[in-house]
Amino acid sequence: MDELRIKVEQLIEDLENETANRNMNDLEEGRYKTLCEVLDLIDEQMKWGGIVKEFRNTDEITKEDLEKMYNAIVKFDNYISSATRKPTDENIGLYEHWIDCRYDIENLIVSER
């Protein structure tokens, strides 16, 4: 999970570097906030020992581990869906950003296998 966390941090750092000399547009800001929320979710899971365990290398990741990671993403998706239920421009934008981030995170998980 540390490797996943590092890769999500790298996505955040890349976004920060891309926008270092200017203000983030709404899309970039939403993506940034969502990635930060994902980091918070990972940290919370690590704190409570929920779905997270340490992997020395990606060969140790089992199908069950991947399912647990995916289930955590689904839970977060359910949370963000309910938190953005009211159809405002801000909520629609936030959910669209989450969809983009979810895609990136799922690709990281898949690439680990």
ABEGO torsion letter per residue (X at the ends): XAAAAAAAAAAAAAAAAAAAABBBBAAAAAAAAAAAAAAAAAAAAAAAGBABBBBABAAABBAAAAAAAAAAAAAAAAAAAAAAABBBAAAAAAAAAAAAAAAAAAAAAAAAX
